Amino acid sequence: MKQVLIAGCGDLGTALGQRLAQRGWLVTGLRRDPSGLPEGIQPLTADLLQEHKPEDLPSRVDYLVYCPAAGKRDAQLYQQLYVEGLQRLVGWLGENARPLRFLLQVSSTGVYAQQDGEWVTENSPALADSDTAKALIRAEDVALRSGVPASVVRLAGIYGPGRNRLIEQVKAGVWVPPEPEQFSNRIHRDDAAALLEHLLVLADEDELLAPCYLGVDDEPAALHEVCSWLAEQLGTRLDPQAKPLGRTGSKRCSNALARESGWEPVYSGYREGYSALLRSTL
């Protein structure tokens, strides 16, 4: 039986774990409090910020998915969680008699610094200069230099069940200037989980994977356009007198490489994804 450890098994990790469990994989979910994990995911209580090895860490792990969430933008926390936590966990699993077959590390399109609506691919320079982005880039380096076959997945802004922040901001009244266009990128939670599942299945089939994939939908869109559409669906409108929505960067991320691998999003753009979300929440 294929055995996978999902480290930082939160919302995204749980969605992935359920998919893999349905395939018959043995799934272990590592988190500080795993009591809420659903049936089919074996709970493992551990804190990725702690240096001591969990006593019940599985003695055999074929696949490691590293996808913790820091919860706040703090440079020291990012370093400890994404870089040092990954280093420790890979080291502990390296002590097992059976080596890891594959490591999948979840990162962010926030590592890109492009500001002018440029198209971005996996080969574009990742030169974001914030301390948190630099920590993510260091974590990617840890994964790709770990000695374990590995891929990094840079996900754009995740939305979906329980991830309604933009909807709530539009409801509360917000303003997004139409000019200059501020391009944004996103992916539905279920499509993100499906992409991770897809890559793990390819790895299990001994397919050669690229070192990096962008996890985004088909339709980068100007933030003003997205928020205006949401306002229309909600029966409201953007307010030019309101506080502008605080966002940085403007880039258009391409999912061409992920699509070439055989994955395709169910929610191809923001209209499809948010329409489904609105139907389930309103």
HELIX and SHEET records of a PDB file:
HELIX    1   1 ASP A   11  GLN A   22  1                                  12    
HELIX    2   2 PRO A   34  GLY A   36  5                                   3    
HELIX    3   3 ALA A   75  TYR A   78  1                                   4    
HELIX    4   4 GLN A   79  GLU A   84  3                                   6    
HELIX    5   5 GLY A   85  LEU A   93  1                                   9    
HELIX    6   6 THR A  109  VAL A  111  5                                   3    
HELIX    7   7 ASP A  131  LEU A  144  1                                  14    
HELIX    8   8 ARG A  165  ALA A  172  1                                   8    
HELIX    9   9 ARG A  189  ASP A  204  1                                  16    
HELIX   10  10 LEU A  223  LEU A  234  1                                  12    
HELIX   11  11 ALA A  256  GLU A  260  1                                   5    
HELIX   12  12 TYR A  270  THR A  281  1                                  12    
SHEET    1   A 7 ILE A  41  THR A  45  0                                        
SHEET    2   A 7 LEU A  26  ARG A  31  1                                        
SHEET    3   A 7 GLN A   3  ALA A   7  1                                        
SHEET    4   A 7 TYR A  63  TYR A  66  1                                        
SHEET    5   A 7 PHE A 102  SER A 108  1                                        
SHEET    6   A 7 ALA A 150  LEU A 155  1                                        
SHEET    7   A 7 CYS A 212  GLY A 215  1                                        
SHEET    1   B 2 GLU A 118  VAL A 120  0                                        
SHEET    2   B 2 LYS A 251  CYS A 253  1                                        
SHEET    1   C 2 GLY A 157  TYR A 159  0                                        
SHEET    2   C 2 ARG A 186  HIS A 188  1                                        
SHEET    1   D 2 PHE A 183  SER A 184  0                                        
SHEET    2   D 2 ALA A 221  ALA A 222 -1                                        
END                                                                             
